Amino acid sequence: MITGIIGATGYAGAELTRILSAHPKVEKLILSSVSYEGGKIQDIYPNFLKRIDSPLLKAEDVVASSDVVFSALPHAVGEPFAAACIKRKIHFIDLSADFRFDDDEETYTAWYGKNYQFPELHKNSIYGLPEMNRQKIVDSAAIGPVIIGNPGCYPTGASLGIMPALVNDLAGRTFNPYRRHTDRLGPIIIDAATGTSGGGRELSRSFHYSECADSVTPYKVSGHRHCPEISRNLDAMSSKTNAPSCMVIFTPHIVPMSRGILSTIYIPLSEKWRVTGDYSDKVRMPSKDIVELNNKIRDIYIDFYKNEPFIRVLPNGITSSTNKVRQSNYCDISVHVDIYGSTLIVITAIDNMIKGAAGQAVQNMNILFGFKETDGLEAIPMVF
């Protein structure tokens, strides 16, 4: 199979190149780069020396010669290439936000400041979180060419941590003074920390070494554009069980590491799952009831993800951390119940460049073509 990558010299594009160069079903890679057209990727990333020697072509040449095309371009740039791929009847996998909202142009425009260039393409595009939409991807691929909107990195880690709780009716409500929201679950609170590669290869002051070293910094508080994507995912899961929709409070942080996302997620438990008892006087040690509840919920998570090759629900006593998933397509999940027995704390860890971007895109390609889903993605994480 001939595989094309548009935007191969950005971080996500380079990771796609690295993964696909060792994929057992990929016979040839065709690469393009607007910034470095005519050069070679080994000149930009010397790690490819003696491995990849192909020239960087025009994007149109990649589309014309490939069996599937990945786009690692910035937001609001890739739609014409998606249209060209559909015209050629080949699959298109987009790593930007352009196809993450289906035909909801209003939300996309509000958060990304652009309108759809080809609205008809979005009516049949698929949000590519395999653990949520695998069967939809399989069914659509059996009919014809598919456009996949690869999920954002933060929404991947957050959604995978929350979905089992929604499907199994674990989530409840906390007190909310705003009456207009009393019919909604939550709020579910997500505190997430990312490495600097999440900002991409282009220069940004927030990601300069002197700005982010030796510091943890929240950014885009109450206004990060991954929040509506997370909310859409949770609403989609809630609708499967006719549960109310959820309120989400999402706060991202930059931490001084190159890759990884750790999401700490607080989910208020529904009344039937809460541990009853009087905890109003003082903080107490976790009771036997809370330990038993923790184990019961963990078993629910294990059962929910039992057939998922890249989800690891961790044993008791092991907490998710980014070093355990580094340079892998795994999402690690640890499950905890707070000392009051009222809140579920789920901690997820992913590599933002792999499961949060390039690896998940390759996972989607494997599903589209009926390959083994782990092809090209079987590397054991690098702990140090």
C-alpha positions as CSV (number, residue, x, y, z in Angstrom):
1,M,0.0,0.0,0.0
2,I,1.2,3.5,-0.9
3,T,0.6,6.0,1.9
4,G,0.8,9.7,1.6
5,I,1.4,12.3,4.3
6,I,0.7,16.0,3.8
7,G,2.5,18.2,6.2
8,A,5.2,15.7,7.0
9,T,7.6,18.0,8.6
10,G,5.5,19.2,11.6
11,Y,5.7,17.2,14.8
12,A,2.6,15.1,14.1
13,G,3.7,14.6,10.5
14,A,7.1,13.5,11.6
15,E,5.6,11.0,14.0
16,L,3.4,9.7,11.3
17,T,6.4,9.2,9.1
18,R,8.3,7.4,11.8
19,I,5.4,5.0,12.6
20,L,4.4,4.3,9.0
21,S,8.0,3.7,7.9
22,A,7.9,0.5,10.0
23,H,4.3,-0.5,9.3
24,P,4.0,-4.0,7.9
25,K,1.4,-3.1,5.3
26,V,3.0,0.1,4.0
27,E,5.1,-0.5,1.0
28,K,6.0,3.1,0.2
29,L,5.7,6.5,1.8
30,I,5.1,9.7,-0.2
31,L,5.7,12.9,1.7
32,S,4.9,16.6,1.2
33,S,5.8,19.8,3.0
34,V,4.9,23.4,2.0
35,S,7.8,24.8,4.0
36,Y,10.5,22.4,2.7
37,E,9.2,21.4,-0.7
38,G,11.9,19.9,-2.8
39,G,14.1,19.0,0.2
40,K,14.2,15.7,2.1
41,I,12.8,14.9,5.5
42,Q,16.2,13.6,6.7
43,D,17.5,17.1,6.3
44,I,15.0,18.4,8.8
45,Y,14.9,15.4,11.1
46,P,18.3,13.6,11.0
47,N,16.8,10.6,12.8
48,F,15.6,9.5,9.4
49,L,19.1,9.3,7.9
50,K,19.6,6.0,6.1
51,R,15.9,5.2,6.6
52,I,13.8,7.6,4.5
53,D,15.4,9.3,1.5
54,S,12.3,10.3,-0.5
55,P,11.9,14.0,-1.6
56,L,9.2,16.3,-0.2
57,L,6.7,16.8,-2.9
58,K,3.7,19.0,-3.6
59,A,0.6,18.0,-1.7
60,E,-1.3,17.5,-5.0
61,D,1.3,14.9,-6.0
62,V,0.8,13.0,-2.8
63,V,-2.9,12.9,-3.3
64,A,-2.5,11.7,-6.9
65,S,-0.2,8.8,-6.0
66,S,-1.5,7.4,-2.7
67,D,-3.9,4.8,-1.6
68,V,-4.6,6.7,1.6
69,V,-3.7,10.2,2.7
70,F,-2.9,11.6,6.1
71,S,-3.1,15.3,6.6
72,A,-1.0,16.9,9.4
73,L,-1.7,20.4,8.3
74,P,-2.9,23.3,10.5
75,H,-6.7,23.9,11.1
76,A,-8.7,25.2,8.1
77,V,-6.2,24.2,5.5
78,G,-6.9,20.6,4.6
79,E,-10.5,20.6,3.3
80,P,-9.5,20.9,-0.4
81,F,-7.2,17.9,-0.1
82,A,-10.0,15.9,1.5
83,A,-12.3,16.8,-1.4
84,A,-9.6,15.7,-3.8
85,C,-9.2,12.4,-2.0
86,I,-12.9,11.7,-2.0
87,K,-12.9,12.5,-5.8
88,R,-10.2,9.9,-6.2
89,K,-12.1,7.5,-4.0
90,I,-9.4,7.1,-1.4
91,H,-9.5,7.5,2.4
92,F,-8.5,10.8,4.0
93,I,-7.4,11.0,7.7
94,D,-7.1,14.5,9.0
95,L,-5.2,15.4,12.2
96,S,-6.5,18.9,12.4
97,A,-9.9,20.0,13.9
98,D,-11.6,20.4,10.5
99,F,-13.6,17.2,10.6
100,R,-14.0,16.7,14.4
101,F,-17.5,18.3,14.6
102,D,-19.3,16.5,11.8
103,D,-21.7,18.9,10.1
104,D,-21.9,21.3,13.1
105,E,-20.3,24.2,11.4
106,E,-21.7,26.7,14.0
107,T,-19.6,25.2,16.8
108,Y,-16.5,24.8,14.6
109,T,-16.7,28.4,13.4
110,A,-17.3,29.7,17.0
111,W,-14.1,28.1,18.3
112,Y,-11.8,28.1,15.3
113,G,-12.9,31.3,13.6
114,K,-13.3,29.7,10.1
115,N,-16.3,28.4,8.0
116,Y,-16.4,25.1,6.2
117,Q,-15.1,25.4,2.7
118,F,-16.8,22.1,1.6
119,P,-19.8,21.7,3.9
120,E,-21.0,18.6,2.0
121,L,-17.9,16.7,3.1
122,H,-18.8,17.0,6.7
123,K,-22.1,15.2,6.4
124,N,-20.4,11.9,6.1
125,S,-17.1,12.4,7.9
126,I,-16.5,10.3,11.0
127,Y,-15.0,11.3,14.4
128,G,-12.1,8.9,14.7
129,L,-12.0,7.9,18.3
130,P,-11.9,4.1,17.7
131,E,-13.2,3.1,21.2
132,M,-16.3,5.1,20.4
133,N,-16.8,4.9,16.7
134,R,-15.0,1.7,15.5
135,Q,-18.1,0.0,14.0
136,K,-19.2,3.2,12.3
137,I,-15.7,3.5,10.7
138,V,-15.9,-0.2,9.6
139,D,-19.4,0.1,8.1
140,S,-18.5,3.3,6.2
141,A,-15.3,2.0,4.8
142,A,-17.3,-1.0,3.4
143,I,-19.3,1.5,1.3
144,G,-16.7,3.8,0.0
145,P,-14.0,6.4,0.8
146,V,-14.1,7.8,4.3
147,I,-12.9,11.1,5.9
148,I,-11.7,10.6,9.4
149,G,-11.5,13.5,11.8
150,N,-8.7,12.4,14.2
151,P,-9.5,13.5,17.8
152,G,-7.6,16.1,19.6
153,C,-5.1,15.0,22.2
154,Y,-6.9,16.4,25.3
155,P,-10.3,15.1,24.3
156,T,-8.8,11.6,23.7
157,G,-7.4,11.3,27.3
158,A,-10.4,12.9,28.9
159,S,-13.1,11.0,26.9
160,L,-11.6,7.6,27.4
161,G,-11.5,8.3,31.2
162,I,-15.1,9.3,31.4
163,M,-17.0,7.1,28.9
164,P,-17.3,4.0,31.1
165,A,-18.8,6.1,33.9
166,L,-21.5,7.6,31.6
167,V,-22.4,4.3,29.9
168,N,-22.8,2.6,33.3
169,D,-24.8,5.4,34.9
170,L,-22.1,6.2,37.5
171,A,-22.1,9.9,37.0
172,G,-24.4,12.1,39.0
173,R,-24.9,15.8,39.9
174,T,-23.3,18.1,42.4
175,F,-25.0,21.1,43.8
176,N,-25.4,23.8,41.2
177,P,-27.0,27.2,41.9
178,Y,-27.8,27.8,38.2
179,R,-31.3,26.4,37.8
180,R,-31.1,26.3,34.1
181,H,-28.5,23.5,34.4
182,T,-30.3,21.3,37.0
183,D,-31.2,18.7,34.4
184,R,-27.6,18.1,33.5
185,L,-25.1,15.8,35.1
186,G,-21.9,17.0,36.6
187,P,-20.0,19.2,36.5
188,I,-17.3,16.8,35.5
189,I,-14.0,18.5,36.2
190,I,-10.9,17.8,34.1
191,D,-7.5,19.1,35.0
192,A,-5.0,18.1,32.3
193,A,-1.3,18.7,31.9
194,T,0.6,18.5,28.6
195,G,4.2,18.5,27.4
196,T,5.5,21.3,25.1
197,S,5.2,19.3,21.9
198,G,1.5,19.9,22.1
199,G,2.1,23.4,20.9
200,G,3.5,22.2,17.6
201,R,6.8,22.9,15.9
202,E,6.2,26.6,15.2
203,L,7.5,29.1,17.7
204,S,5.2,30.2,20.5
205,R,6.2,32.3,23.5
206,S,4.3,30.1,26.0
207,F,6.3,27.1,24.9
208,H,9.8,28.7,25.0
209,Y,12.1,27.0,27.4
210,S,12.6,30.1,29.5
211,E,8.8,30.6,29.8
212,C,7.8,27.0,30.7
213,A,10.9,25.4,32.4
214,D,10.6,24.8,36.1
215,S,7.0,25.8,36.1
216,V,3.5,24.4,35.7
217,T,1.2,27.0,34.0
218,P,-2.5,26.9,33.3
219,Y,-3.5,28.4,30.0
220,K,-6.7,29.3,28.1
221,V,-8.6,28.8,31.4
222,S,-12.4,28.7,30.7
223,G,-11.8,29.0,27.0
224,H,-9.8,26.1,25.5
225,R,-11.2,25.0,22.2
226,H,-11.0,21.3,23.1
227,C,-13.8,21.8,25.6
228,P,-16.6,21.6,23.0
229,E,-15.0,18.5,21.5
230,I,-15.0,16.8,24.9
231,S,-18.6,17.9,25.5
232,R,-19.7,16.4,22.2
233,N,-18.1,13.1,23.0
234,L,-19.8,12.9,26.4
235,D,-23.1,13.8,24.9
236,A,-22.7,11.1,22.3
237,M,-22.0,8.5,25.0
238,S,-24.9,9.8,27.2
239,S,-27.3,9.5,24.3
240,K,-26.6,5.7,24.1
241,T,-28.2,5.2,27.5
242,N,-30.7,8.1,27.3
243,A,-28.8,9.8,30.2
244,P,-28.8,13.6,30.6
245,S,-26.0,15.5,29.1
246,C,-23.0,16.6,31.1
247,M,-21.4,19.9,32.1
248,V,-17.7,19.9,31.7
249,I,-15.1,22.2,33.3
250,F,-11.7,21.8,31.6
251,T,-8.4,23.4,32.5
252,P,-5.2,22.6,30.6
253,H,-1.7,23.1,32.0
254,I,1.8,23.3,30.4
255,V,4.4,21.3,32.2
256,P,8.2,21.2,31.4
257,M,8.4,17.9,29.5
258,S,8.4,17.2,25.8
259,R,5.5,14.8,25.4
260,G,2.6,13.3,27.3
261,I,-0.8,14.3,28.8
262,L,-2.0,13.5,32.2
263,S,-5.7,14.1,32.9
264,T,-7.1,14.0,36.4
265,I,-10.9,13.8,36.1
266,Y,-13.4,14.3,38.9
267,I,-16.8,12.7,38.3
268,P,-19.6,13.2,40.9
269,L,-21.1,9.8,41.6
270,S,-24.9,9.3,41.2
271,E,-26.8,8.7,44.4
272,K,-27.1,4.9,43.9
273,W,-23.3,4.7,43.7
274,R,-22.3,7.0,46.6
275,V,-21.2,5.6,49.9
276,T,-23.7,6.7,52.6
277,G,-22.5,8.0,55.9
278,D,-21.7,11.1,57.9
279,Y,-18.5,12.6,56.8
280,S,-19.4,16.1,57.8
281,D,-17.4,16.4,61.0
282,K,-13.9,15.7,59.9
283,V,-11.8,14.0,57.2
284,R,-11.6,10.3,57.8
285,M,-9.5,7.5,56.4
286,P,-11.1,5.6,53.5
287,S,-13.6,3.0,54.9
288,K,-14.0,-0.6,53.8
289,D,-17.1,0.5,51.9
290,I,-15.1,2.9,49.9
291,V,-12.4,0.4,49.1
292,E,-15.1,-2.1,48.0
293,L,-16.7,0.6,45.8
294,N,-13.4,1.5,44.3
295,N,-12.8,-2.2,43.3
296,K,-16.3,-2.5,41.9
297,I,-16.0,0.6,39.7
298,R,-12.5,-0.5,38.6
299,D,-14.0,-3.9,37.5
300,I,-16.6,-1.9,35.5
301,Y,-13.8,-0.1,33.7
302,I,-12.0,-3.3,33.0
303,D,-15.1,-4.9,31.5
304,F,-15.8,-1.9,29.4
305,Y,-12.4,-1.9,27.8
306,K,-11.7,-5.6,27.8
307,N,-11.5,-5.8,24.0
308,E,-9.6,-2.6,23.5
309,P,-6.0,-3.3,22.5
310,F,-4.7,0.1,23.6
311,I,-6.6,0.8,26.8
312,R,-4.9,-0.4,30.1
313,V,-6.9,-0.2,33.3
314,L,-4.2,-0.3,35.9
315,P,-4.0,-2.6,38.9
316,N,-4.8,-1.2,42.4
317,G,-1.8,0.6,43.8
318,I,-0.5,1.8,40.4
319,T,-1.4,5.3,39.3
320,S,-1.4,6.5,35.7
321,S,1.7,8.5,34.7
322,T,3.0,9.8,31.4
323,N,6.3,7.9,31.6
324,K,4.5,4.6,31.4
325,V,3.0,5.3,28.0
326,R,5.8,7.3,26.4
327,Q,6.2,6.7,22.6
328,S,3.3,4.3,22.6
329,N,-0.4,4.2,21.6
330,Y,-1.6,3.2,25.0
331,C,-4.0,5.0,27.2
332,D,-3.4,4.1,30.9
333,I,-6.4,4.5,33.3
334,S,-6.3,4.4,37.1
335,V,-9.6,4.5,39.0
336,H,-10.0,6.0,42.5
337,V,-12.9,6.9,44.8
338,D,-12.4,9.9,47.1
339,I,-12.4,9.5,50.9
340,Y,-16.1,10.7,51.1
341,G,-17.3,8.1,48.7
342,S,-19.0,10.8,46.6
343,T,-16.6,11.4,43.8
344,L,-14.9,9.1,41.2
345,I,-11.4,10.2,40.4
346,V,-10.1,8.8,37.1
347,I,-6.5,9.5,36.0
348,T,-5.6,8.9,32.3
349,A,-2.2,9.1,30.7
350,I,-1.4,9.2,27.0
351,D,1.5,10.2,24.7
352,N,0.0,13.3,23.1
353,M,2.0,12.7,19.9
354,I,1.0,9.0,19.6
355,K,-2.4,8.1,21.0
356,G,-3.2,11.9,21.0
357,A,-2.3,12.3,17.3
358,A,-0.2,10.2,14.9
359,G,-0.6,6.8,16.6
360,Q,-4.4,7.1,16.7
361,A,-4.4,8.2,13.1
362,V,-2.6,5.0,12.2
363,Q,-5.0,3.0,14.4
364,N,-7.8,4.5,12.3
365,M,-6.1,3.5,9.1
366,N,-5.8,-0.1,10.3
367,I,-9.5,-0.1,11.0
368,L,-10.4,1.4,7.6
369,F,-8.4,-1.3,5.7
370,G,-9.2,-4.2,7.9
371,F,-5.6,-4.6,9.1
372,K,-4.7,-5.9,12.5
373,E,-5.5,-2.9,14.7
374,T,-2.1,-3.0,16.4
375,D,-0.1,-3.1,13.2
376,G,2.7,-0.6,13.4
377,L,1.8,0.3,17.0
378,E,3.1,-2.5,19.0
379,A,6.0,-0.8,20.6
380,I,6.4,-1.2,24.4
381,P,6.5,2.2,26.1
382,M,9.8,3.8,27.0
383,V,9.9,4.3,30.7
384,F,13.1,6.4,30.8
